[in-house]
Amino acid sequence: MKDDATIWISGTVHNIFSIGQILMELGFKILNIITWEKTNPPPNFSCRYFTHSTEQIIWARKTEKIPHYFNYELMKKLNGNKQMKDVWRLPAIALWEKSCGKHPTQKPLSVLTRLILASTKPNFWILDPFTGSSTTGIAANLANRKFLVIDLQEEYLILSKKRKMEIEDPKIATKFRKKIEGFIDNSQLKLFLIEESKTDYGCELEF
Ligand SMILES: C[S@@+](CC[C@H](N)C(=O)[O-])C[C@H]1O[C@@H](n2cnc3c(N)ncnc32)[C@H](O)[C@@H]1O
């Protein structure tokens, strides 16, 4: 990671506390713990617990001292001109996101798109070392960012490649951008990306 980079780690109650502890031991500064509240969680079949309807995502930066990038204005705009909260109400994975095959723990593009737009500028490199079906990468490319992936299992890299090829068709990319949730309407993401591409990021851009 670059010194001014940030890291996002999603987890469940089984591991999120140990991950937070390890990050602090490594000197990371925890910026937020996002609670993703699924608007359509699967039912709890055992009927012995509350329905699991949230996932936590830690957002941290590499050091205490070096400032990080946060697109505060965009996040506010997405939240009807009120500060974006750390609770995100977004749906669980939809069927159209699985057109190339299935990964057992695939994340929805809406969650990944929001965190990428909040913390990166256009053309930034994003690494997902546990990429699975590469939702991070697909969200990155749809938002004009670059991505690198790693996964232990070849079948998931093949699935990732299929997803990457799928969005190389501009019609499909446009359709997906319209379907990603968390925006005021289905043209807001496209309009934001056009506006963002005109913004001068000076020497910080990585073209
Ligand atoms: C939770 S899934 C990621 C799902 C992904 N976010 C998506 O939307 O498809 C984690 C992935 O990490 C991979 N993995 C587990 N241990 C790994 C390791 N040590 N190195 C690289 N990949 C690993 C698994 O094969 C699995 O596909």
The ligand as an ORCA input file, in Angstrom:
! r2SCAN-3c Opt
* xyz 0 1
  C     -15.023    -13.829      0.709
  S     -14.395    -14.348     -0.825
  C     -14.359    -12.841     -1.730
  C     -15.646    -12.595     -2.463
  C     -15.572    -11.346     -3.324
  N     -15.615    -10.145     -2.519
  C     -16.683    -11.332     -4.356
  O     -17.485    -10.399     -4.382
  O     -16.774    -12.289     -5.128
  C     -12.722    -14.614     -0.416
  C     -11.865    -15.258     -1.508
  O     -10.534    -15.333     -0.992
  C      -9.913    -16.485     -1.513
  N      -8.805    -16.824     -0.588
  C      -8.873    -17.405      0.620
  N      -7.636    -17.497      1.177
  C      -6.785    -16.927      0.303
  C      -5.377    -16.702      0.299
  N      -4.637    -17.093      1.314
  N      -4.829    -16.077     -0.761
  C      -5.600    -15.690     -1.796
  N      -6.942    -15.878     -1.875
  C      -7.518    -16.497     -0.835
  C     -11.010    -17.517     -1.608
  O     -10.729    -18.460     -2.625
  C     -12.263    -16.659     -1.920
  O     -12.561    -16.689     -3.311
*
